Amino acid sequence: MDDASFENPDVLTAAAQGRLRTIIERIERLEEDKKAVMEDMKEVFAEAKGEGYDVKVLRKVIRIRKQDRAKRQEEEAILDLYLSALGEV
């Protein structure tokens, strides 16, 4: 926004008010969409659990799949090194 929108810092111009309303309404719609997606995911996890899958492990698999393969392999190598140093593997 330019300085013209804030000639008086206590009052927004009509254009600034309209823009603010548009931004807020978009965020509210996105929040509604996010809520719907979260409910859908909850249902899918419940379905997976009902079929005997371990939801905690599924979440971990999803998190791992988001990572860059090289970075993940590097982290796994360091983890193995640390566990080996502690006599855990």
C-alpha positions in Angstrom: 0.0 0.0 0.0 1.3 3.5 -0.7 1.4 6.4 1.7 -1.8 7.9 0.2 -3.8 5.2 2.0 -2.5 6.4 5.3 -3.0 10.2 5.1 -4.5 10.0 8.5 -3.1 7.0 10.3 -6.4 6.5 12.2 -8.6 6.3 9.1 -8.3 4.0 6.0 -9.3 5.3 2.6 -12.3 3.6 1.0 -10.0 1.8 -1.4 -7.8 0.6 1.5 -10.9 -0.5 3.4 -12.1 -2.5 0.4 -8.7 -4.1 -0.1 -8.6 -5.0 3.6 -12.0 -6.6 3.4 -11.0 -8.6 0.3 -7.9 -9.9 2.0 -9.7 -10.9 5.2 -12.4 -12.7 3.2 -9.9 -14.6 1.1 -8.1 -15.7 4.3 -11.4 -16.8 5.8 -12.2 -18.8 2.7 -8.8 -20.4 2.9 -9.3 -21.2 6.6 -12.6 -23.0 5.7 -10.8 -24.9 2.9 -8.0 -25.9 5.3 -10.5 -27.1 7.8 -12.3 -29.2 5.2 -8.9 -30.7 4.0 -7.9 -31.5 7.6 -11.2 -33.3 8.1 -10.7 -35.3 4.9 -7.2 -36.2 6.1 -8.5 -37.3 9.5 -11.0 -39.6 7.7 -8.3 -41.1 5.6 -6.1 -41.8 8.6 -9.1 -43.3 10.4 -9.7 -45.5 7.4 -6.0 -46.6 7.3 -6.1 -47.3 11.0 -9.2 -49.4 10.5 -7.4 -51.4 7.9 -4.5 -52.1 10.4 -2.0 -49.5 9.3 0.0 -47.7 12.0 -1.0 -44.0 11.6 2.1 -42.7 13.4 4.3 -44.5 11.0 2.2 -43.3 8.0 2.7 -39.7 9.2 6.5 -40.4 9.4 6.5 -41.9 5.9 4.7 -38.8 4.5 7.2 -36.5 6.3 10.1 -38.5 4.9 8.7 -38.4 1.4 8.6 -34.6 1.5 12.4 -34.4 2.2 15.1 -34.2 -0.5 16.5 -37.7 -1.0 20.2 -36.6 -0.6 19.4 -34.7 2.5 17.5 -37.6 4.0 20.3 -40.0 3.2 22.8 -37.7 4.9 20.6 -37.4 8.0 20.2 -41.2 8.1 23.9 -41.8 7.8 24.6 -39.3 10.7 21.8 -41.0 12.7 23.4 -44.4 12.1 26.8 -43.0 13.1 25.4 -41.6 16.4 23.5 -44.7 17.3 26.5 -46.9 16.5 28.7 -44.7 18.7 26.2 -45.2 21.5 26.1 -49.0 20.9 22.5 -48.9 19.9 23.0 -50.7 16.5 
